[in-house]
């Protein structure tokens, strides 16, 4: 990506049929959206702030799957991108589980202590 949206990366597309390989994934989530999808459709390729399958489908005039293909790095026409690496370590989840069970036990003990009557 260049300094502005006017500088687009050069992607060379070979002629003829092509076999491609990659990872088929759900479309990226829109975690932070500051405005509507401001697109520049006056030229091709269109420049979008985020991937919106429904909007792209409307622009192209045919239905698209709600999936994205991330090309392998060694594929023809592939360009550099940062694919987030998932950290599926369960230690963090176990820590949260312990924390919440300890909190519920502490609240239960406080409830029992506060709501039992002392007999003289």
Buried (B, 14 or more C-beta within 10 A) or exposed (E): EEEEEEEEEEEEEEEEEEEEEEEEEEBEEEEEEEEEEEBEEEEEEEEBBEBBBEBBBEEEEEEEEEEBEBBEEEBEEBEEEEEEEEEEEEEEEEEEEEEEEEEEEEEEEEEEEEEEEEEE
